[in-house]
Amino acid sequence: MKIKLDHVSKYYDRKILDDLSLELEDVHALGIIGASGCGKSTLLRLLAGMERPQEGSIEVNGRRLQEGTVREYQNEIGYVFQKHNLFPHLTILENLVLILNKIKKVPGKEAEARAKQMLEQLHLKEEMNKRPDSISGGQAQRASIARALCTDPKLIFLDEPTAALDPVLTGEVLKAIRELKGSGKDFIFVTHELKFLRNFADHIIFLDKGKIVEEGPISCLWHPQTELLRNFVKEEDFYDDDNSGNL
Ligand SMILES: Nc1ncnc2c1ncn2[C@@H]1O[C@H](COP(=O)(O)OP(=O)(O)OP(=O)(O)O)[C@@H](O)[C@H]1O
C-alpha cells in the first residue's frame, strides 16, 4: 500500500493529532503503536476515511480521502473494531451474507457460499448458525474479521481487535490474524501486543501525544532512536523473548 499524510491535524476538544506528515510505499502491514491516549485509534479512523482531519490531507493508494471519494473507498476496505459489532439478532452466517448482499450486491446462494468459505478459514464453521451472544468473545471477534474479509477488501483496518479479550482468546484471535499474512491483503492496525506486532508488521508508526516520534521498518524497534520508543518497548517486555533480534 501507499500512504501519504500531509500536515494532518485532528482536533476534538483539543488537538489530538498534531501536524503529521509521512510518505510510505510498499508497506503491507503497518502497525500503529504508542501509549494509551496518544491518538492511535484517531489516526486509524482518519486513514479509514471514517473521520476527516481539520487540517492537511490524506492519500491512500493514490486516492485522496475527501467528501465525494470516501464512500466508495469505505466500501473497498474492511474494518475490525475493538469490540465486535455483529448484528445481535442475526446468526454469524447471516451477518456475513447481509454485508455481501448490501455492499457487494452478491446474490443469495453465492453470498452464502462465500460467507461459509470465509467462516471456515477463520475456523468458525461449527458456529455459523449461532447468534453472537451464544459464542465466545474470541469467536465473535474472529467472526468480525471474517465479516471484514468476506467482501474481499485489499486493505483491512484492525483497531486493537483483542482489547476486550482475555489472554487465551487474545492468542486465538491473533493467531487467526497471523494466518492471513501472505494472503495478498494489506493491513493497518493498532495494537498493544508487541510480540504480535513483531511477527506481523513490516512497518511501524510510533506516536506520542499526537505526534509521530519514530516510524520505519519493523527492525527499528531493535534500534530505537528516541528514549520514548526505547522505554516503550522495554515496558512491554519486548526483548524478553526468544530470537528477538532475528526477524
Ligand atoms: N470522538 C471523540 N471525541 C472527543 N475526544 C475524543 C474522541 N475520540 C478520541 N478522543 C480523545 O482523543 C485522545 C486520543 O484518543 P485515541 O482513542 O485516538 O487514543 P489511543 O492512542 O487509541 O488510545 P488507547 O490506546 O487508550 O485506545 C483521547 O484523549 C481521547 O479521549
The ligand as a Gaussian input file, in Angstrom:
#p B3LYP/6-31G(d) Opt

LIG

0 1
 N      -14.838000      11.266000      19.372000
 C      -14.069000      11.858000      20.292000
 N      -14.452000      12.995000      20.905000
 C      -13.654000      13.603000      21.817000
 N      -12.444000      13.148000      22.196000
 C      -12.013000      12.017000      21.622000
 C      -12.796000      11.309000      20.649000
 N      -12.093000      10.214000      20.249000
 C      -10.933000      10.230000      20.940000
 N      -10.891000      11.310000      21.759000
 C       -9.765000      11.665000      22.640000
 O       -8.610000      11.718000      21.825000
 C       -7.490000      11.206000      22.543000
 C       -6.841000      10.121000      21.703000
 O       -7.748000       9.014000      21.610000
 P       -7.417000       7.707000      20.797000
 O       -8.537000       6.747000      21.048000
 O       -7.088000       8.051000      19.413000
 O       -6.096000       7.221000      21.537000
 P       -5.398000       5.796000      21.537000
 O       -3.953000       6.050000      21.441000
 O       -6.020000       4.924000      20.508000
 O       -5.762000       5.264000      22.994000
 P       -5.972000       3.761000      23.563000
 O       -4.669000       3.050000      23.367000
 O       -6.264000       4.000000      25.003000
 O       -7.115000       3.156000      22.796000
 C       -8.005000      10.739000      23.876000
 O       -7.732000      11.731000      24.830000
 C       -9.482000      10.586000      23.663000
 O      -10.185000      10.828000      24.853000

